[in-house]
Amino acid sequence: MENDNTYTHQYQRYFNINMRYQKGANNYLTGINRAALTVIIAVRFSVTAPVIIRWLYNISQPQALNHLNKLVDDKLLTMVHTHRSPDGRVYIPTYTGAKYAQEQTSIDTYFRSKSNPALQVNHNHIMHDLMNTFIALRGLHNHTSDGVYRPLWTGFLSEPEFKRLYNQSNARIVDGIAVLPDRTVVAIEIENSFKNKSTRQTILLKYLASLKAGHYQQVFIFSQSTQIFDDIKRLHTQLLTELPERINKRTQQPFMTHKDAALLQSAIVYRTKFCDEITALFYS
């Protein structure tokens, strides 16, 4: 499909960034690997926090704080206090950190400087942004129960990266894009709150527009709550039955065809895999 090739081509440079953490041959090299990856994470997702660092590197909270604070000393990150983070703080990139990430990834980085670093953070979205970071990295670092490396996806775009590529109104700005080992391109969505039926309808119609435009071929929905999953499935079932029968007053056509409803039904995948891990990291 031409559209798919066009969009996949634009995604590819992001998919090629190596975001997989691997220990170095010695402590010095491990430290270098961690420093580079942490700064790139902070730049790609606009924010990071000890909750991500201690999970990713399998280190203690004091070690995570020490690691992040050293990057602050090196002028690569800035620390911002906020009660919206599980750790009471987040770390955001500095101009130097953004330029460092640009050198590492060969991709232009977007940096919005503010005199007060706290204004660079959308405090209402911190929990969501950190969960986005966790899911993107967790899928990349997936292993089977017997320790065999088996990633759910091999590369991804963060929400800010996707937003900068597609800011047109009919595209659903998703929480991330990932490429599966079989090269299928999927949207990643994190749902950590309940939404009403009208909001779900708007989201479904934007998914449909993006699926038909070739922005992605499937939608993977993640949440910390099985109750939220149940509610989404209930509303989706109602809407996919109703919308082909309901007339859009603006277009005088049904909101979608039965074929569209079948496309959405098959494209949306509910991934309960990380419910317990998300809860343990962010809500315990």
Secondary structure, DSSP 8 states (H G I E B T S, - for coil): -HHHHHHHHHHHHHHTS-------SSHHHHHHHHHHHHHHHHHHHS-B-HHHHHHHHT--HHHHHHHHHHHHHTTSEEEEE-TTSTTSEEEEE-HHHHHHHHHHH-S-------SSGGGGS-GGGHHHHHHHHHHHHHHHT-B-TTS-B--S-SEEEEHHHHHHH---TTS---SEEEE-TT--EEEEEE--S---HHHHHHHHHHHHHHHHHTS-SEEEEE-S-HHHHHHHHHHHHHHHHHTTTSEETTTTEESS-HHHHHHHHHHEEEE-TTHHHHHHHH--
